[in-house]
């Protein structure tokens, strides 16, 4: 976009600003980048991609500045998340319900409840969760933290890549999941297919779990289809205000 972005706030905003942002009925002058690497995902639904692009174009008619933008490292975001997340999932589920890699405040209550639950009801965990626990333990034993450390290094590079994009646009938009809601796999589904079906849904969401950029998803109507798609709006760090402002207008467009 041939546009200078407004930039992220110098300091975090208080929550009172968020409601004000959501009430604004205006995207004029806001630059919106359609993230090209988020489209055409393997196993995705082309109608979802078309819908996201159509909504972005509709925002353009309301005064937003819309363009395509490339962040090549986004395509590796899922692998980066896995490198970090496998040991984190194992740590969370197997060692007391929390992980040292998260930014959140630790909870003693959660640690006790999760630990007791794992001891008594581990069979109720999903297959994907069980496999990630095993993968995390395998990586912990064989790489001695090297894979997770590499993932965190790449996570910093991914963060810098998104930060660079926000020098050009105010928000990024993309499909939240590359497809609409899917049927739950049959009990006879093989392990590889089961896990693949689960993980292909997080191609666009997992990278931002690594970087911490603010994001929101808004249901958007797909032409001639009953089930909606999800449009994810991602903003610069500490710029939840713009994310909410754009999301509110997208939501209003669905009511027309």
Buried (B, 14 or more C-beta within 10 A) or exposed (E): BEBEBBEBBEEEBEEEBBEEBBEBEEBEEBBBBBBBBBBEBEEBBEBBBBBBBBBBEBBBEBEBBBBEBEBEBBBBBBEBBBBBBBBBBBBBBBBBBBBEBEEEEEEEEBBEEBBEBBEEEEEEBEEBBEBBBEBBBBBBEEBEEEBBBBBBEBBEEBBEBBBEBBEBBBBBBBBBBBBBEBEEBEEEBEEEEBBBBBBBBBBBBBBBBBBEBBBBBBBBBBEEEEEBBBBBBBBBBBBBBBBBBBBBBBBEBEEE
